[in-house]
Amino acid sequence: MFLRYIIAMALAALAILFGIILGDYGPWYLSWFLGTGFMVLVAVSAGVLFEAQEDAARAARDPGESLDVSSAVDAPSPTRPVR
């Protein structure tokens, strides 16, 4: 428990030291860091979505038919019930 306290105090001191060194540039670097991480998450989720669309298109197609990029994004639309 005491070791965790020492580690937390060292991290807090390091954060204060960085704040003093960066001065007015601190918020800019923080937003840059957070924004870069967010854009990486958006890019990864777009890749996962594309793969899911590609798998859905492959499952809806005949086994012998080839798969290209234009047909991968054109997944069949669901049918609506007739009223």
Phi and psi restraints in degrees (value plus and minus 20) as a CYANA .aco file:
   2 PHE   PHI     -85.3   -45.3
   2 PHE   PSI     -55.9   -15.9
   3 LEU   PHI     -85.3   -45.3
   3 LEU   PSI     -58.7   -18.7
   4 ARG   PHI     -83.4   -43.4
   4 ARG   PSI     -59.2   -19.2
   5 TYR   PHI     -83.2   -43.2
   5 TYR   PSI     -63.9   -23.9
   6 ILE   PHI     -83.7   -43.7
   6 ILE   PSI     -62.7   -22.7
   7 ILE   PHI     -84.1   -44.1
   7 ILE   PSI     -63.1   -23.1
   8 ALA   PHI     -83.4   -43.4
   8 ALA   PSI     -60.2   -20.2
   9 MET   PHI     -86.4   -46.4
   9 MET   PSI     -58.7   -18.7
  10 ALA   PHI     -85.7   -45.7
  10 ALA   PSI     -61.0   -21.0
  11 LEU   PHI     -85.5   -45.5
  11 LEU   PSI     -58.8   -18.8
  12 ALA   PHI     -84.6   -44.6
  12 ALA   PSI     -63.2   -23.2
  13 ALA   PHI     -83.5   -43.5
  13 ALA   PSI     -59.6   -19.6
  14 LEU   PHI     -85.0   -45.0
  14 LEU   PSI     -60.3   -20.3
  15 ALA   PHI     -85.1   -45.1
  15 ALA   PSI     -60.7   -20.7
  16 ILE   PHI     -85.3   -45.3
  16 ILE   PSI     -61.2   -21.2
  17 LEU   PHI     -82.5   -42.5
  17 LEU   PSI     -63.6   -23.6
  18 PHE   PHI     -82.6   -42.6
  18 PHE   PSI     -59.3   -19.3
  19 GLY   PHI     -82.6   -42.6
  19 GLY   PSI     -58.7   -18.7
  20 ILE   PHI     -88.8   -48.8
  20 ILE   PSI     -62.1   -22.1
  21 ILE   PHI     -88.1   -48.1
  21 ILE   PSI     -63.3   -23.3
  22 LEU   PHI     -94.1   -54.1
  22 LEU   PSI     -54.7   -14.7
  23 GLY   PHI      43.5    83.5
  23 GLY   PSI    -144.4  -104.4
  24 ASP   PHI     -94.3   -54.3
  24 ASP   PSI     -34.5     5.5
  25 TYR   PHI    -103.3   -63.3
  25 TYR   PSI     -27.6    12.4
  26 GLY   PHI     -76.0   -36.0
  26 GLY   PSI     -70.7   -30.7
  27 PRO   PHI     -81.2   -41.2
  27 PRO   PSI     -55.0   -15.0
  28 TRP   PHI     -85.3   -45.3
  28 TRP   PSI     -65.4   -25.4
  29 TYR   PHI     -86.5   -46.5
  29 TYR   PSI     -56.1   -16.1
  30 LEU   PHI     -84.0   -44.0
  30 LEU   PSI     -65.7   -25.7
  31 SER   PHI     -87.2   -47.2
  31 SER   PSI     -55.2   -15.2
  32 TRP   PHI     -84.4   -44.4
  32 TRP   PSI     -63.9   -23.9
  33 PHE   PHI     -83.7   -43.7
  33 PHE   PSI     -68.2   -28.2
  34 LEU   PHI     -87.4   -47.4
  34 LEU   PSI     -60.0   -20.0
  35 GLY   PHI     -85.2   -45.2
  35 GLY   PSI     -59.2   -19.2
  36 THR   PHI     -84.6   -44.6
  36 THR   PSI     -63.5   -23.5
  37 GLY   PHI     -82.5   -42.5
  37 GLY   PSI     -60.9   -20.9
  38 PHE   PHI     -84.8   -44.8
  38 PHE   PSI     -61.2   -21.2
  39 MET   PHI     -87.6   -47.6
  39 MET   PSI     -53.5   -13.5
  40 VAL   PHI     -84.9   -44.9
  40 VAL   PSI     -61.8   -21.8
  41 LEU   PHI     -84.0   -44.0
  41 LEU   PSI     -58.7   -18.7
  42 VAL   PHI     -84.9   -44.9
  42 VAL   PSI     -62.5   -22.5
  43 ALA   PHI     -84.8   -44.8
  43 ALA   PSI     -60.6   -20.6
  44 VAL   PHI     -86.5   -46.5
  44 VAL   PSI     -61.7   -21.7
  45 SER   PHI     -87.1   -47.1
  45 SER   PSI     -53.5   -13.5
  46 ALA   PHI     -86.2   -46.2
  46 ALA   PSI     -58.7   -18.7
  47 GLY   PHI     -84.9   -44.9
  47 GLY   PSI     -59.6   -19.6
  48 VAL   PHI     -86.1   -46.1
  48 VAL   PSI     -60.9   -20.9
  49 LEU   PHI     -83.6   -43.6
  49 LEU   PSI     -61.7   -21.7
  50 PHE   PHI     -82.7   -42.7
  50 PHE   PSI     -62.8   -22.8
  51 GLU   PHI     -82.9   -42.9
  51 GLU   PSI     -58.5   -18.5
  52 ALA   PHI     -85.7   -45.7
  52 ALA   PSI     -60.7   -20.7
  53 GLN   PHI     -85.0   -45.0
  53 GLN   PSI     -60.0   -20.0
  54 GLU   PHI     -84.5   -44.5
  54 GLU   PSI     -62.3   -22.3
  55 ASP   PHI     -85.9   -45.9
  55 ASP   PSI     -58.6   -18.6
  56 ALA   PHI     -86.5   -46.5
  56 ALA   PSI     -60.0   -20.0
  57 ALA   PHI     -87.4   -47.4
  57 ALA   PSI     -57.6   -17.6
  58 ARG   PHI     -87.2   -47.2
  58 ARG   PSI     -57.7   -17.7
  59 ALA   PHI     -90.7   -50.7
  59 ALA   PSI     -50.2   -10.2
  60 ALA   PHI    -103.9   -63.9
  60 ALA   PSI     -29.2    10.8
  61 ARG   PHI    -118.4   -78.4
  61 ARG   PSI     141.1   181.1
  62 ASP   PHI     -84.3   -44.3
  62 ASP   PSI     130.7   170.7
  63 PRO   PHI     -83.8   -43.8
  63 PRO   PSI     -49.7    -9.7
  64 GLY   PHI    -107.7   -67.7
  64 GLY   PSI     -28.8    11.2
  65 GLU   PHI    -100.0   -60.0
  65 GLU   PSI     120.2   160.2
  66 SER   PHI     -99.3   -59.3
  66 SER   PSI     137.8   177.8
  67 LEU   PHI    -133.3   -93.3
  67 LEU   PSI     104.4   144.4
  68 ASP   PHI    -142.2  -102.2
  68 ASP   PSI     154.8   194.8
  69 VAL   PHI     -85.7   -45.7
  69 VAL   PSI     -61.2   -21.2
  70 SER   PHI     -87.0   -47.0
  70 SER   PSI     -52.7   -12.7
  71 SER   PHI    -102.3   -62.3
  71 SER   PSI     -37.7     2.3
  72 ALA   PHI     -92.5   -52.5
  72 ALA   PSI     -54.6   -14.6
  73 VAL   PHI    -107.0   -67.0
  73 VAL   PSI     -32.4     7.6
  74 ASP   PHI    -114.0   -74.0
  74 ASP   PSI      50.7    90.7
  75 ALA   PHI     -93.4   -53.4
  75 ALA   PSI     125.9   165.9
  76 PRO   PHI     -83.7   -43.7
  76 PRO   PSI     117.5   157.5
  77 SER   PHI    -100.6   -60.6
  77 SER   PSI     125.7   165.7
  78 PRO   PHI     -89.4   -49.4
  78 PRO   PSI     127.9   167.9
  79 THR   PHI    -103.4   -63.4
  79 THR   PSI     125.4   165.4
  80 ARG   PHI    -118.1   -78.1
  80 ARG   PSI     124.3   164.3
  81 PRO   PHI     -89.4   -49.4
  81 PRO   PSI     126.5   166.5
  82 VAL   PHI    -101.8   -61.8
  82 VAL   PSI     114.0   154.0
